[in-house]
């Protein structure tokens, strides 16, 4: 890649999230006293790009282009080692850039939380990216870096301790505060609209293994979580998570990619069973809180998925290019606790937390550091349509720790348990 003009092109730099990412990149390179990454800003408007560069006080090259022009995208991909794109909704706009990067051997990262888009990317680009060495890396924000890295770190610790492989693994978002932008809503609604209108897409969206690669293997029975429940492993009441189903599919893809590369003795293991929830509380009213969270989520999905109710609430939602205020972003935070049991019966707890609005301030850091890891760190993964854990899991955890993120793993006190040698039965796996 030494003959490429740039190390990293930020595509969609003048959008709401793009500006946050550009600022973090600028601050990061100044902190490194010049850094070695050659960065360019790209978007549709020369004037807006120049205004952003002036605001950031950087002299980075500016690239004006159109996300629908395949010739421009091919030229863009050939000019850089990595394209980092915030231009969504990805299902509607994203695949041409993925294909251009796969053909050019250019690595790529995005903020997609769209199952149907990632599925189409795998089908269209995985083999070509594997052939050219392009690391096509989806979901490099709050969806799904914390979930994906936490399980990878658990796997590494369990392996180092000689405690077999992971079995039941439960991720609980115990606390969070932040806002939401129109871009996030558009991505979510686009996925749902496509699934409603096409039975084939609906089958993909409903398949918990839709993003996995496990040819010929029997997949353990799993379903998406739609009911409040008292989880048997953590002992706490939990509710379904709006973005949990997508994160679960990304983590399962990581598991099957690692299994395909390393074999079961090094991957997460055949008994790996991952679910993601919202934590209700640990108080006596936890069952009521979990039920309320689940009911609220169901109501929100019904409103946002139906044209008439959505039209009625649309004036209350953020407009295009808008998002949380700077104050909300500063005050935001999140904390995830991921509990895992192994085939030997050992139990571990991983914690991922950070200050800053999860979907914006914290996501800007996660995305920028993922892009830099792809651009300047030594590659540790082959090409293909990958996940954050597989593509940049070797260096991204330390990069995030240097930005103030907490990513930790501890072994829990031993309890009297039988050794687990098979996946949980379907009834339990669907809790």
Residue pairs with C-beta under 8 A, 6 or more apart in sequence:
1 7
1 81
4 78
4 79
4 80
4 81
5 38
5 40
5 61
5 79
5 80
6 38
6 39
6 40
6 61
6 79
6 80
6 81
7 36
7 37
7 38
7 39
7 80
7 81
7 82
7 375
7 376
8 25
8 37
8 38
8 39
8 40
8 80
8 81
8 82
8 83
8 84
8 371
8 372
8 374
8 375
9 39
9 40
9 41
9 42
9 63
9 76
9 79
9 80
9 82
9 83
9 84
10 18
10 21
10 22
10 25
10 39
10 40
10 41
10 42
10 84
10 86
10 371
11 42
11 43
11 65
11 67
11 76
11 83
11 84
11 85
11 86
11 87
11 97
12 18
12 42
12 43
12 85
12 86
12 87
13 19
13 21
13 22
13 41
13 42
13 43
13 49
13 52
13 86
14 41
14 43
14 44
14 45
14 48
14 49
14 51
14 52
15 43
15 86
15 87
15 183
15 321
16 181
16 183
16 321
16 322
16 323
16 360
17 86
17 111
17 181
17 183
17 323
17 360
17 363
17 364
17 367
18 43
18 86
19 52
20 329
20 360
20 361
20 363
20 364
21 84
21 86
21 364
21 367
21 368
21 371
22 41
22 52
22 56
23 56
23 364
24 364
24 365
24 368
25 37
25 39
25 368
25 371
25 372
26 56
26 57
26 58
28 35
28 368
28 369
28 372
29 35
29 37
29 39
36 376
37 372
37 375
37 376
39 58
39 60
40 60
40 61
40 62
40 63
40 80
41 49
41 52
41 53
41 60
41 61
41 62
41 63
42 49
42 62
42 63
42 64
42 65
42 76
43 49
43 63
43 64
43 65
44 64
44 65
44 66
44 67
45 64
46 62
46 64
49 62
49 63
49 64
50 62
53 59
53 60
53 62
63 76
65 72
65 73
65 76
66 72
67 73
67 87
67 93
67 96
67 97
68 93
68 96
70 96
70 100
73 96
73 97
73 100
74 100
74 103
74 104
76 83
76 97
76 100
77 83
77 97
77 100
77 101
77 103
77 104
77 106
78 104
78 106
80 106
81 106
81 107
81 374
81 375
82 106
82 107
82 108
82 109
82 371
82 374
82 375
83 97
83 101
83 106
83 107
83 108
83 109
84 108
84 109
84 110
84 140
84 367
84 368
84 370
84 371
85 94
85 97
85 108
85 109
85 110
86 110
86 111
86 183
86 367
87 93
87 94
87 97
88 94
88 110
88 111
88 112
88 114
88 183
88 186
88 187
89 114
89 117
89 183
89 186
89 187
89 190
89 191
90 110
90 112
90 114
90 117
90 187
91 114
91 116
91 117
91 120
91 187
91 190
91 191
91 194
92 190
94 110
94 112
94 117
94 121
95 117
95 120
95 121
95 124
97 108
98 108
98 121
98 124
98 125
98 136
98 385
99 124
99 125
99 128
100 106
101 107
101 108
101 129
101 134
101 136
102 108
102 125
102 128
102 129
102 132
102 134
102 136
103 128
103 132
104 132
104 134
105 132
105 133
105 134
105 383
106 134
107 134
107 135
107 136
107 137
107 374
107 375
107 391
108 134
108 135
108 136
108 137
109 137
109 138
109 140
109 367
109 370
109 371
109 374
109 391
110 137
110 138
110 139
110 140
111 139
111 140
111 141
111 143
111 363
111 367
112 118
112 138
112 139
112 143
112 187
113 139
113 141
113 143
113 144
113 184
113 187
113 188
113 243
113 246
114 187
114 188
114 190
114 191
114 246
115 191
115 204
115 205
115 210
115 211
115 245
115 246
115 249
116 191
116 194
116 195
116 201
116 204
116 205
117 138
117 191
118 138
118 139
118 211
118 249
118 250
118 385
119 204
119 210
119 211
121 136
121 138
121 385
122 211
122 213
122 385
125 134
125 136
125 385
126 136
126 384
126 385
127 384
128 134
129 135
129 136
129 383
129 384
129 385
130 382
130 383
130 384
131 383
132 383
133 379
133 382
133 383
134 383
134 384
135 374
135 379
135 381
135 383
135 384
135 386
135 391
136 383
136 384
136 385
136 386
137 370
137 374
137 386
137 387
137 388
137 391
137 392
138 250
138 385
138 386
138 387
139 145
139 148
139 246
139 247
139 250
139 387
139 388
140 366
140 367
140 370
140 371
140 388
141 359
141 363
141 366
141 367
142 243
142 334
142 358
142 359
142 362
142 363
142 366
143 243
143 246
143 247
143 250
144 246
144 247
144 250
144 251
144 387
144 388
145 366
145 370
145 388
145 396
145 400
146 334
146 336
146 352
146 366
147 171
147 247
147 248
147 250
147 251
147 276
147 336
147 338
148 247
148 250
148 251
148 254
148 387
148 388
148 389
148 393
149 352
149 388
149 389
149 393
149 396
149 397
149 400
149 407
150 171
150 336
150 338
150 350
150 351
150 352
150 407
151 166
151 169
151 171
151 251
151 254
151 255
151 268
151 274
151 338
151 340
151 350
151 389
152 254
152 389
152 393
152 397
153 350
153 397
153 407
153 409
154 166
154 169
154 338
154 340
154 348
154 350
154 409
155 165
155 166
155 258
155 267
155 268
156 409
157 348
157 409
157 411
158 164
158 165
158 166
158 340
158 342
158 346
158 348
159 165
159 266
161 346
161 411
163 342
163 343
163 344
163 346
164 269
164 342
164 343
164 344
164 346
165 264
165 265
165 267
165 268
165 269
165 270
165 271
165 272
165 342
165 343
166 268
166 269
166 271
166 272
166 340
166 341
166 342
167 269
167 271
167 272
167 273
167 340
167 341
167 342
167 343
167 420
167 423
167 424
168 233
168 273
168 340
168 341
168 420
168 424
169 272
169 273
169 274
169 275
169 338
169 339
169 340
169 341
170 231
170 233
170 234
170 238
170 274
170 275
170 276
170 277
170 338
170 339
170 340
171 244
171 247
171 274
171 275
171 276
171 277
171 336
171 337
171 338
172 231
172 234
172 236
172 238
172 276
172 277
172 278
172 279
172 336
172 337
172 338
172 339
173 241
173 276
173 277
173 278
173 279
173 334
173 335
173 336
174 279
174 335
174 336
174 337
175 279
175 333
175 334
175 335
176 332
176 333
176 334
176 335
176 358
177 331
177 332
177 333
177 334
177 357
178 324
178 328
178 329
178 332
178 333
178 334
178 357
178 358
178 359
178 360
178 361
179 318
179 323
179 324
179 325
179 328
179 329
179 332
179 357
179 359
179 360
180 318
180 323
180 324
180 359
181 318
181 322
181 323
181 324
181 359
181 360
182 317
182 318
182 319
182 320
182 321
182 322
182 323
183 323
184 359
185 304
185 317
185 318
188 242
188 304
189 304
189 305
189 310
191 205
192 205
192 301
192 304
192 305
193 305
194 201
194 205
195 201
195 202
195 204
195 205
195 206
196 202
196 305
204 210
206 224
208 222
208 223
208 224
208 245
208 248
208 249
208 252
209 219
209 222
209 249
209 252
210 249
211 249
211 250
211 252
211 253
212 219
212 249
212 252
212 253
212 255
212 256
213 253
213 256
213 257
213 260
214 256
214 259
214 260
220 270
220 271
220 273
220 423
220 424
220 426
220 429
221 425
221 426
221 429
221 430
222 273
222 275
222 429
222 430
223 429
223 430
224 240
224 244
224 245
224 248
225 240
225 241
225 244
225 245
225 275
225 276
225 277
225 431
226 240
226 294
226 298
227 240
227 294
228 237
228 238
228 239
228 240
228 280
228 287
228 290
228 291
228 293
228 294
229 237
229 238
229 290
229 431
230 236
230 237
230 238
230 287
231 237
231 238
231 277
231 431
232 428
232 431
233 339
233 341
233 347
234 337
234 339
236 279
236 280
236 281
236 282
236 286
237 279
237 280
237 281
237 286
237 287
237 289
237 290
238 277
238 278
238 279
238 280
238 290
239 277
239 278
239 280
239 289
239 290
239 291
239 293
239 294
239 297
240 277
240 278
240 293
240 294
240 297
241 247
241 276
241 277
241 278
241 297
242 297
242 300
242 301
244 275
244 276
244 277
244 278
245 276
247 276
248 274
248 275
248 276
250 387
250 388
251 274
251 387
251 389
252 274
253 387
254 268
254 387
254 389
254 390
255 267
255 268
255 272
255 274
256 267
257 384
257 386
257 387
257 390
258 266
258 267
258 268
258 389
258 390
259 267
259 268
260 267
261 267
261 382
264 270
269 343
270 423
271 343
271 420
271 421
271 422
271 423
271 424
272 423
273 423
273 424
273 429
275 431
278 293
279 337
280 286
280 287
280 289
280 290
280 293
281 289
283 289
302 309
303 309
303 310
303 313
304 310
304 313
323 360
324 332
324 357
324 359
324 360
328 357
329 356
329 357
329 360
329 361
330 356
330 357
330 361
331 357
332 355
332 356
332 357
332 358
332 360
332 361
332 362
333 353
333 354
333 355
333 356
333 358
334 353
334 354
334 358
334 362
335 351
335 352
335 353
336 351
336 352
336 353
337 349
337 350
337 351
338 349
338 350
338 351
338 352
339 347
339 348
339 349
339 412
340 347
340 348
340 349
340 350
341 347
341 417
341 420
342 348
342 420
343 419
343 420
343 421
344 419
344 420
345 417
345 418
345 419
345 420
346 411
346 412
346 414
347 411
347 412
347 415
347 417
348 409
348 410
348 411
348 412
349 409
349 410
349 412
350 407
350 408
350 409
351 406
351 407
351 408
351 409
352 405
352 406
352 407
353 405
353 406
354 362
354 365
354 400
354 403
354 404
354 405
354 406
355 361
355 362
355 404
356 362
356 365
357 363
362 405
365 400
365 403
365 405
366 400
369 396
369 399
369 400
369 403
370 388
370 391
370 392
370 396
372 399
373 392
373 395
373 396
373 399
374 391
374 392
377 392
377 394
377 395
380 392
380 393
380 394
380 395
381 390
381 391
381 392
381 394
388 396
397 407
400 407
401 407
423 429
